[in-house]
Every structure is written in structure tokens, then in C-alpha cells.
């Protein structure tokens, strides 16, 4: 199902082609890289949520709120991984991570898969490698939540790399409702749910168990819709994804 546009406008023409050449852009807030096996693949993270200066505090929330950016897809219809697509002069993976950081999330982890080396060279730290990425977004959610288990985060805000219209204010609004037992989604026009999505720590195991194919946390949220909090975001965000390059959009 195609996503409807809403909220603050941005043009898909702002997005450029996939960067197929050498990657040399500096990361946003990169730190030291250390590898270790976590969940579905190794994690390279400079922040566990216990580090000095890594507070993960968001105004209004209870406990630390982590950020989890899913950026492992191959972008077959786009022509390559959307994590490497230049949007307004910056790779989407860096733009999307910077949103989570600016919103106060910590740690911020980025799940990579397709062209993992190129994306990792950009991100530098907080990288979770998902070797099962071809099976769909569900495996990336499982890998990311598994990596967060070693942190002190009480909840995680989940975003997708191909939604540049989801910005800092939307993440802050959703994160402000964080609790270990919370399930929160962004609310858009027509009573539609969308990203950002917040999963309280008490729900990580259940959400991971139900994440299959490309459905992510959708089934888990539907099964628990009676306790899902919907935070209006349509006035500050656009949850449309970048599906195909601008030159072939109709």
C-alpha cells in the first residue's frame, strides 16, 4: 500500500542517486569503534547507554530512550541502498541518525545490511550488522533490539532510513511518552499510524518474536492496539517513504 503524503511538504526531487563511489563523508557524532557479536550480527558501538555524557534523556519521558535506525535494505526499486542516497546534500543514513541524536535519544544504533561496508564507513559507530537483511525489515528489528539488550535504555524509538520527512520534533513527541511498558506510534491524517514508533523495553522480546519478513513491529502493535498510545505528528512530519528515484516518480 502506497503511503499518502501529509504534513510539512518536501520534494522527492531533493533525493539524489545512490552513492556508488568511495564513501568519505564524516559521521555525525562518531566515536570509537569496537566490534563484538550481538544478536544477529556484530555490533560496533561507541555508546552503551552507560557512558558518561550519554544520557538518553528526553523531556517528559521516564528513563533512557534509545534510538534505533533501520537502514539495511537493498533499495531494489530505488536502484541501491537508500541509506547511501544523498538527500539535500547529506546521505540519508547520516541525516536520519542526526535526527535521533538531536531529539535526545542515546544510544543511537544503526542496523546495516546491504553494502554494509560503505554504510559503516559513513556511520563509524553504533553499527549493528544484520547478515539476515535479505529476509526483510523484521530481521533488522530483531538484530537492533538484541543489540540494545546490553544497554540501560527503558525504551527505543524506531525509525526508517527512507523517511526524511520524519524529523526531530516528531521523535521528541513520541519519545516523551516513553516508559518500559509503553507502545507509542506517530499519528497521521485519517487515523493512520506511522513512524516514529516507540517500543518499551518490556515489549522488545515480543516485538522481536513477531517481526518477520518486511512487517517489522506492525503485527505486534496490531495485536496490542488497545494499549498503543497514538501521538499526533501529522503537523510536523511526513511519513512518506522514498520508494523510487525522482526521475521515475509519477
C-alpha positions as CSV (number, residue, x, y, z in Angstrom):
1,X,0.0,0.0,0.0
2,X,1.4,3.4,-1.0
3,X,1.8,5.9,1.7
4,X,-0.1,9.2,1.5
5,X,1.7,12.5,1.8
6,X,0.8,14.8,4.6
7,X,2.3,17.3,7.0
8,X,5.2,19.6,6.1
9,X,6.0,19.3,2.4
10,X,9.3,18.2,1.0
11,X,10.1,17.2,-2.6
12,X,11.3,13.8,-3.5
13,X,13.5,15.6,-6.0
14,X,15.6,16.6,-3.0
15,X,16.9,13.0,-3.1
16,X,19.7,12.1,-5.4
17,X,21.1,8.8,-6.8
18,X,22.7,6.1,-4.7
19,X,26.3,6.9,-4.0
20,X,28.1,4.1,-5.8
21,X,31.6,5.6,-5.3
22,X,34.0,5.9,-2.4
23,X,32.5,6.9,0.9
24,X,34.3,9.6,2.7
25,X,31.8,11.8,4.4
26,X,32.3,12.4,8.1
27,X,29.8,10.9,10.5
28,X,27.6,12.8,12.9
29,X,28.8,12.3,16.4
30,X,31.0,9.3,15.6
31,X,33.0,7.8,18.4
32,X,35.5,4.9,18.8
33,X,34.5,1.6,17.1
34,X,34.7,-1.7,18.8
35,X,33.4,-5.0,17.4
36,X,31.6,-7.7,19.2
37,X,29.0,-10.3,18.4
38,X,25.5,-9.2,19.4
39,X,22.2,-10.7,18.3
40,X,22.0,-11.4,14.6
41,X,25.4,-9.9,13.9
42,X,28.3,-7.9,15.3
43,X,27.7,-4.6,16.8
44,X,30.2,-1.7,16.6
45,X,29.1,0.9,19.1
46,X,30.8,3.7,20.9
47,X,28.0,4.1,23.4
48,X,26.1,1.5,25.5
49,X,23.8,3.9,27.4
50,X,26.1,3.7,30.4
51,X,28.8,6.1,29.1
52,X,29.5,9.5,30.7
53,X,27.7,12.1,28.7
54,X,25.3,9.6,27.1
55,X,22.1,10.4,28.9
56,X,19.4,9.4,26.5
57,X,17.1,11.7,28.4
58,X,14.1,13.1,26.6
59,X,11.9,15.8,28.3
60,X,8.8,14.2,29.7
61,X,9.9,10.5,29.4
62,X,10.6,8.0,32.2
63,X,14.1,6.5,31.8
64,X,16.6,6.4,29.0
65,X,15.3,6.4,25.4
66,X,17.5,4.7,22.7
67,X,17.3,5.4,19.0
68,X,17.1,2.5,16.5
69,X,17.5,3.3,12.9
70,X,16.8,0.5,10.4
71,X,19.0,1.1,7.3
72,X,19.8,-2.4,6.0
73,X,17.6,-2.6,2.9
74,X,18.9,-3.1,-0.7
75,X,16.5,-0.4,-2.2
76,X,15.9,-2.6,-5.3
77,X,13.2,-0.3,-6.7
78,X,15.4,2.7,-6.0
79,X,18.5,1.3,-7.6
80,X,20.6,0.7,-4.5
81,X,20.6,1.1,-0.7
82,X,18.6,4.2,0.3
83,X,21.0,4.6,3.3
84,X,23.5,6.0,0.8
85,X,21.1,8.2,-1.1
86,X,22.0,11.9,-0.9
87,X,19.1,14.0,0.4
88,X,19.6,17.7,0.4
89,X,23.4,17.1,0.3
90,X,23.7,14.5,3.0
91,X,23.4,10.7,3.0
92,X,20.1,9.6,4.3
93,X,21.7,7.4,6.9
94,X,23.5,10.3,8.5
95,X,20.5,12.6,8.2
96,X,18.3,10.1,9.9
97,X,20.8,9.3,12.7
98,X,21.3,13.0,13.3
99,X,17.5,13.4,13.9
100,X,17.6,10.7,16.6
101,X,20.6,12.3,18.3
102,X,19.2,15.8,18.2
103,X,15.9,14.5,19.7
104,X,17.9,13.3,22.7
105,X,18.0,9.6,22.0
106,X,21.0,7.6,23.3
107,X,22.5,5.3,22.4
108,X,21.6,5.5,18.8
109,X,22.2,2.3,16.9
110,X,22.1,1.9,13.1
111,X,21.3,-1.6,11.6
112,X,23.0,-2.1,8.3
113,X,22.9,-4.9,5.7
114,X,23.1,-4.1,2.0
115,X,26.5,-2.5,1.2
116,X,27.3,-2.8,4.9
117,X,30.9,-1.7,4.5
118,X,30.1,1.6,2.7
119,X,27.3,2.4,5.2
120,X,29.5,1.5,8.2
121,X,32.3,3.8,6.8
122,X,29.9,6.7,7.0
123,X,28.3,5.9,10.3
124,X,31.5,4.7,12.1
125,X,29.9,3.9,15.4
126,X,26.7,2.4,16.8
127,X,26.6,0.0,13.8
128,X,24.7,-3.3,14.1
129,X,25.3,-5.7,11.2
130,X,22.4,-7.8,10.1
131,X,23.6,-10.7,8.0
132,X,19.9,-11.8,7.5
133,X,18.9,-8.5,5.9
134,X,17.7,-10.1,2.6
135,X,14.9,-11.7,4.6
136,X,13.3,-8.3,5.3
137,X,13.0,-5.5,7.8
138,X,11.8,-7.9,10.5
139,X,15.3,-9.3,10.8
140,X,16.8,-5.8,11.2
141,X,14.3,-5.0,14.0
142,X,15.3,-8.3,15.8
143,X,19.0,-7.5,15.4
144,X,18.7,-4.0,16.7
145,X,16.6,-4.9,19.7
146,X,19.0,-7.7,20.6
147,X,21.9,-5.2,20.5
148,X,20.0,-2.8,22.8
149,X,19.6,-5.5,25.4
150,X,23.1,-4.7,26.8
151,X,22.1,-1.0,27.4
152,X,20.2,0.6,30.2
153,X,17.6,2.0,27.8
154,X,14.0,1.7,29.1
155,X,12.5,2.2,25.6
156,X,13.6,2.5,21.9
157,X,12.4,4.9,19.2
158,X,12.5,3.1,15.9
159,X,12.8,5.0,12.6
160,X,13.4,4.0,9.0
161,X,16.2,5.4,6.9
162,X,14.0,6.2,3.9
163,X,11.6,8.6,5.7
164,X,13.4,12.0,5.7
165,X,10.2,13.8,6.5
166,X,10.2,12.4,10.0
167,X,12.2,15.0,11.9
168,X,13.3,15.9,15.4
169,X,10.0,17.2,16.7
170,X,8.1,14.0,15.8
171,X,10.8,11.9,17.5
172,X,10.6,14.1,20.6
173,X,6.9,13.9,20.8
174,X,6.8,10.1,20.6
175,X,9.8,9.7,23.0
176,X,8.2,11.9,25.6
177,X,5.6,9.1,26.2
178,X,8.3,6.5,26.9
179,X,8.0,4.0,29.7
180,X,9.3,0.4,29.9
181,X,5.7,-0.8,29.2
182,X,4.8,1.7,26.6
183,X,3.9,1.2,22.9
184,X,3.7,4.5,21.0
185,X,3.2,5.4,17.4
186,X,3.1,8.6,15.4
187,X,-0.5,9.5,14.4
188,X,-1.2,10.9,10.9
189,X,-4.2,12.1,8.9
190,X,-7.0,9.6,8.5
191,X,-6.2,7.9,11.8
192,X,-3.2,6.3,10.2
193,X,-0.3,5.0,12.3
194,X,3.3,5.6,11.3
195,X,6.8,6.3,12.4
196,X,8.4,7.1,14.7
197,X,7.4,4.0,16.7
198,X,8.4,3.6,20.4
199,X,8.8,0.2,21.9
200,X,9.1,0.0,25.7
201,X,11.7,-2.5,26.9
202,X,9.0,-4.8,28.3
203,X,7.9,-5.3,24.7
204,X,11.2,-5.9,23.0
205,X,11.1,-9.7,23.2
206,X,7.5,-9.9,22.0
207,X,8.1,-7.4,19.1
208,X,11.2,-9.3,18.0
209,X,9.4,-12.6,18.1
210,X,6.6,-11.4,15.8
211,X,8.9,-9.5,13.4
212,X,9.0,-11.5,10.2
213,X,9.6,-10.5,6.6
214,X,9.1,-6.8,6.0
215,X,6.4,-6.3,8.6
216,X,8.7,-5.1,11.5
217,X,6.6,-4.4,14.6
218,X,3.3,-4.0,12.7
219,X,1.8,-7.3,13.8
220,X,2.8,-6.8,17.4
221,X,1.3,-3.3,17.5
222,X,-1.9,-4.6,15.9
223,X,-2.1,-7.4,18.5
224,X,-1.8,-4.8,21.3
225,X,-3.6,-1.9,19.8
226,X,-5.7,-1.5,23.0
227,X,-2.6,-0.2,24.8
228,X,-1.0,1.7,22.0
229,X,-0.6,5.4,22.5
230,X,-1.1,7.5,19.3
231,X,0.8,10.8,19.4
232,X,-0.3,13.3,16.7
233,X,2.7,14.0,14.3
234,X,0.9,15.0,11.1
235,X,1.5,18.7,11.7
236,X,5.3,18.3,12.0
237,X,6.2,15.2,10.0
238,X,5.7,13.4,6.7
239,X,6.0,9.6,6.9
240,X,6.1,9.1,3.2
241,X,9.0,6.9,2.2
242,X,11.3,7.4,-0.7
243,X,10.3,4.5,-2.9
244,X,11.8,5.2,-6.3
245,X,14.2,7.8,-7.6
246,X,12.6,11.2,-8.5
247,X,13.2,10.8,-12.3
248,X,10.8,7.8,-12.4
249,X,8.2,9.0,-9.9
250,X,4.8,9.7,-11.4
